[in-house]
Amino acid sequence: MIRTHEEHLAHYGVKRRSGRYPWGSGGASPESTRNRDFLAEAAKLRKQGLSDAEIARGWGMTRNEFTAQRSIKRAEKKQEQILTAQRLEEKGWSRSEIAVRMGLAGESSVRALLRDGEKDKADSIQTTAKMLKSHVDKKEMVDVGKGVEVQLGITRTKLDTAIEVLKQEGYELHTNIKIPQVNIPGQYTVMKVLAKPGIEWADVSRNRANIKQIESYSIDHGRSFFGFQPPLSVNPRRLRVNYAETGGKELDGVIYVRPGVKDIHLGSDRYGQVRVKIGDNHYIKGMAVYKDDLPAGVDLVFNTSKSNTGRKVDALKKLEPDKELPFGSLVRQYHDPATGKVSSALNVVGLKEGSGVEGSWDTWSRSLSSQMLSKQDPSLAKKQLDVTYHNRIDEFNEINSLTNPTVRKDLLLKFADETDAAAVHLQAANLPRQATKVLLPVPSMKDTEVYAPGMRHGERVALVRYPHGGKFEIPELTVNNNNREAKKLISSGIDAIGINHNVAHHLSGADFDGDTVLVIPNGKRLVKNTPALQELKNFDPQTYRIEKGSGIPPVTNQIKQAQMGRVSNLITDMTIKGAKSDEIARAVKHSMVVIDSEKHQLNWKQSETDHGIPALKEKYQGSKRAGAQTIISRAGSDFRVPERVPRPASQGGPIDPKTGKKVYVLTKRTYRDPKGREAEAKTIMKRLAVEDDAHKIVSHNPVPMELLYADHSNRLKALANESRKTALPLKGRPYDPSAKAAYKNEVASLNAKLNNAKRNAPLERQAHILANAQVSARRRANPDIEKAELTKIRQQALNTARDRTGAQKEKIRITQEEWNAIQAGAISKSKLEEILTNSDLDTVRHLALPKQVPKMTSAKMLRAQSMLNSGYTQADVAAALGVSLSTLKVSLSE
């Protein structure tokens, strides 16, 4: 008899316990069902003669745990009854009707529930208020903004009511406390803060770093994270340096790695862009690739263009004193999943999972930048810009065809913002089959060849590197996928290509430490190129080195950055205006001096004179002191405007219903600058984002290329406005209670995902507070820090702060079943808006706008795998099987 009970109990099961509930006791049902199931099942087993101890043992609990769970379930059942009675009374039901509906004895039972409910509500508000008071008294200022209620497990109404209780006692509630977003300069997160009596808004705003979370802060927030750890070091004896004299120049930037060595691995990848600590104070950087014929005792070979001085250390880089950025780059580490400790000395460049290793470059944007396309023929630019616009028109029409108005409105507004951004960035649609590839050296390749898996053997391709001065830095090569050396090194790597060092030099001096190129099939010669400029062949910027004792002031970072911006804009404007090759060469030479002027202390002023830069500026930019003149060079430049915010709803809302344009109001905020003067607050925007008409920022005498881009920007701006105008009047789909019941599991799942996403909000705000304090300290210590370096510091600080606070933003990924529930009206309009705000946009688009992706048959898949195993490239396989390369890649990934 007991054995039968135990089998039944095992079926009920408790796989794990989390919080207050035994997991598995209610499956995917709501908690009310779990409570009833728990109590009913327990009562049933007791009637069958089992003791509490036997029931607990069968459910994998101790007796005390079982008793506690039963008490909790009883209380929750009572609370469920109270809430049901309150809800039905609010709907106008009589107490006798409520009693019948709930299966109670009579009106007296309902009165008791309602009486208990009011007392419970008042008690819980006072308890919440006491909890808040204790935290504020201890920490002085605490975050009570959006998401805190989820973190605490209470309703927003209850939290707000408790705050009101404290306000009556003299505590201060301050809103609109702006916290700068560390990784997006100029953007802010708005906080709501509860403070001790006497602490005013200005005090909170000045001391934002002291705003605390209601939860007690711990270093890892009660969890373990894989944050940045001190990197593993490789003994210098295990490293061999291949210098320029022995062929290192032709392989500059490549790090050969002995395969199978425990502490220098790339996981499952074959190549990656890495940083490696050597000894105590140095490191090497470059592209790591496995090589199985390294000399005995050597685990790493570092190839460099430097000459052998007799000291290995001279070929290495010194570690930065910054412990958070020892390599000067944001890196990701390999960890032992069992211990969480670093397991490899190879630190991969990039924070995003998967970046910097095999396969990641193939996912980069395939758009053509204005910096590249504007240097080509206007006919090609017009064609690709037209494709870009019509693709957006198609997407706009697809979104408009959706039947769910809430989803349609959300996607239309997001589409409008994306289209506005596209109108500023001026990127164009990709050419057929183009792809971004990382460069690896293959010395045996000819100057006219490239090893390019994914491209067709024998076809011609153009290689484009960003940035480049002009068509003279675009080599056109023939694909040779039969090179043995390349096959051994790269195999069928989907996002790497092999070239020799001469081709790399042609690519505006590229090397092999992670440099990338755009590979464009060019059989129709759509992408134009010209011969390399002979004037640049033997030019050495080091001839402008400033001699000690010359009296010439040292070059600072600010000077270098300012001059680099000026000469870059000059080269862009000259190219668009049709400058001659010898003139372009002068500007490019000067840019080479400027870019190294701080590092090697080069006399950029003498270079400016020698290369006639003032004359070039006067000819192509209007005067010797002029700056950017064309829409290409002006579009993305920073432009300061008086600080403004979206127009509030009380004044008509942030969108003009007649035009669809965004509407702003000035804050008129002022602040004290470092010299104590009152100054007007400004917002930094991109120049083209400020102008409604792109033609306002073309040059005085615009060439056809400029007009093409101005027209393109204007039509995208108009489409964005039309999208907002269309979205504004849309109303949500009516909520359907019967659909909620039919899709109860999906609704419960979506609610759980939403709560998880919202729970992160307070932690993310705390992370920005901590990161801002760290960045501010770093800037005070180094006021002259480079803009690019500051960007790295901001991201690293935010990454570290997120680890410490436990902030891990996880976008909601809606399943097909959950999408069906949304479409059926099982989710209310307000809840759906929250879900969409916190959802992965790509997933929503895939569900809302499903596209049929062709699949390969099992027979073709077998043939494809066989051909790949025999050494054929993916492009060869796709051509042989009569499918597109994208179809092959999708099929292989499944």
Secondary structure, DSSP 8 states (H G I E B T S, - for coil): -HHHHHHHHHHH--S-EETTEETTSSTTS-HHHHHHHHHHHHHHHHHTT--HHHHHHHTT--HHHHHHHHHHHHHHHHHHHHHHHHHHHHTT--HHHHHHHHT-S-HHHHHHHHHHHHHHHHHHHHHHHHHHHHHHHHHSEEE-STTHHHHHTS-HHHHHHHHHHHHHTT-EEEEEEEEE-TTSTT-EEEEEEEE-TT--HHHHHHTGGG-B-SS---TTTTS---------EE-GGGEEEE-GGGTGGGGTTEEEE-TT-TTS--TT-SEEEEEEEETTTEEEEEEEEE-TT--TT--EEEE-SS---S-GGGGSEE--S-TT-TTSS-EE--B-TTT--B--SEEEE-SSTTTTBTTSGGGS---B-HHHHTTS-HHHHHHHHHHHHHHHHHHHHHHHT-S-HHHHHHHHHHHHHHHHHHHHH--B---TT-EEEEEEE-TTS-TTEEB-TTS-TT-EEEEE-SS-SSGGG--EEEE-TT-HHHHHHHTT-TTEEEE-HHHHHHTTS--SSS-EEEEEE-TT--S------GGGTT--GGGGB--TTS------HHHHHHHHHHHHHHHHHHHHTT--HHHHHHHHHHHHHHHTHHHHTB-HHHHHHHTTHHHHHHHHHSSTT----SHHHHTTSEEEEE-EEE--GGGT-SB-TTT--B-EEE---EEE-TTS-EEE-EEEEEHHHH-SSGGGGS-SS--HHHHHHHHHHHHHHHHHHHHHHHHTT-------HHHHHHTHHHHHHHHHHHHHHHHHHHHHHHHHHHHHHHHHHHHHH-TT--HHHHHHHHHHHHHHHHHHHT-----B---HHHHHHHHTT-S-HHHHHHHHHTB-HHHHHHHHS--------HHHHHHHHHHHHTT--HHHHHHHHT--HHHHHHHHH-
